[in-house]
Amino acid sequence: MLLADSLLGSAGEAKKNMEPKPRKAEFFTNDDGSKPVRDWLKSLKRRNRHVEHGKITTRISRAEEGNFGEHRFLGGSWGELKIDVGPGYRVYFGIYGDELILLLHGGTKQNQQEDINLAEERWQKYLGCKEEKIDDK
């Protein structure tokens, strides 16, 4: 069982949490302060991938408004946004409570399994940090 499943319930509960409602998207932050999704988006711009960058950021904005479009849950309350442009872009996210969309990782269909593994690792790390903060109270 995934940690996300044990802490936040089943995929059915995740779907319940996906009711259309505004949420704020935030970038996952590594221990060194880097923000992988933000850096990935910047790299698309540097490589003159302006159309892809625009479509991806628009999808993130729509998700913030409650419209996740084409997506799937991969475990508990985390999953992927599918952006069918170019090589098949993916943005991996986690839903925390009613207010937060955590942007975990970005990639393409080409490296999908590696990206999924990394996104799950980041999601579990985030949940672990949240659980530690709760225990410290």
C-alpha positions in Angstrom: 0.0 0.0 0.0 1.3 3.5 -0.8 1.9 5.9 2.0 -0.4 8.3 0.3 -3.2 5.7 0.5 -2.6 5.0 4.1 -2.6 8.6 5.2 -5.2 10.0 3.0 -7.5 7.1 2.1 -8.4 5.4 -1.1 -8.7 6.6 -4.6 -12.4 7.0 -4.0 -11.6 9.5 -1.2 -9.2 11.3 -3.6 -12.0 11.7 -6.2 -14.2 13.1 -3.4 -11.4 15.6 -2.7 -11.4 16.5 -6.4 -14.7 18.3 -6.4 -14.4 21.4 -8.5 -13.2 24.1 -6.1 -10.4 26.6 -6.2 -7.1 25.5 -4.8 -3.6 27.1 -4.8 -0.9 25.4 -6.8 2.6 25.4 -5.2 5.9 24.0 -6.3 7.4 21.1 -4.4 10.7 22.4 -2.9 13.8 20.1 -2.5 16.0 20.3 0.6 18.4 22.5 -1.4 15.6 25.0 -2.1 15.2 24.1 -5.8 11.8 23.8 -7.2 11.8 21.0 -9.9 8.6 21.9 -11.7 9.4 25.6 -11.8 12.9 24.8 -13.1 11.5 22.4 -15.7 9.1 25.1 -17.0 11.9 27.6 -17.2 13.9 25.1 -19.2 11.1 24.8 -21.7 11.1 28.5 -22.3 14.9 28.5 -22.7 14.6 25.8 -25.4 12.0 28.0 -27.2 9.2 25.7 -26.3 6.8 28.6 -25.8 3.7 26.8 -27.0 4.3 23.9 -24.7 5.1 26.1 -21.8 1.9 28.1 -22.4 -0.3 25.0 -22.6 1.2 23.5 -19.4 0.9 26.7 -17.4 -2.7 27.1 -18.6 -3.5 23.6 -17.5 -2.0 24.3 -14.0 -4.1 27.5 -13.8 -7.2 25.6 -14.8 -6.5 23.0 -12.1 -6.2 25.9 -9.6 -9.8 26.8 -10.6 -11.0 23.3 -10.1 -10.9 22.1 -13.7 -8.2 19.3 -13.9 -9.1 18.3 -17.4 -7.5 15.0 -18.6 -5.8 13.5 -15.5 -5.5 10.3 -13.6 -4.8 9.3 -10.1 -1.8 7.1 -9.5 -2.3 6.5 -5.8 -4.2 8.0 -3.0 -4.5 11.7 -3.7 -1.7 12.2 -6.2 -1.7 11.8 -9.9 -0.8 13.3 -13.3 -2.2 16.0 -15.6 -1.9 14.9 -19.2 -1.0 17.5 -21.7 -1.3 16.1 -25.2 1.1 18.3 -27.1 4.6 17.6 -28.3 6.0 14.5 -26.7 3.0 14.1 -24.3 3.8 16.3 -21.4 2.9 15.3 -17.8 2.7 17.3 -14.6 2.6 15.2 -11.5 0.7 16.7 -8.6 -0.6 15.9 -5.1 -3.8 17.2 -3.5 -3.4 18.1 0.1 -6.6 19.0 1.9 -9.1 21.3 0.3 -6.7 24.1 -0.5 -3.4 22.9 -2.0 -2.2 21.4 -5.3 1.5 20.5 -4.9 3.3 20.3 -8.2 5.8 17.4 -7.8 7.4 16.8 -11.1 7.2 17.5 -14.8 8.1 15.3 -17.7 7.1 13.6 -20.9 5.6 10.2 -21.9 9.0 9.1 -22.9 10.3 8.9 -19.3 7.0 8.3 -17.7 7.8 5.5 -15.3 10.9 7.2 -14.0 8.9 10.4 -13.6 6.1 8.6 -11.7 8.6 7.0 -9.3 10.2 10.4 -8.6 6.8 12.1 -8.2 5.7 9.4 -5.7 9.0 9.8 -3.8 8.5 13.6 -3.5 4.8 13.2 -2.5 5.7 10.7 0.3 8.5 13.0 1.4 6.0 15.9 1.6 3.5 13.9 3.5 6.2 12.7 5.9 7.2 16.3 6.6 3.6 17.3 7.2 3.2 14.3 9.6 6.3 15.3 11.5 5.0 18.8 12.0 1.7 17.4 13.3 3.6 15.2 15.7 5.7 18.1 17.0 2.6 20.0 18.1 
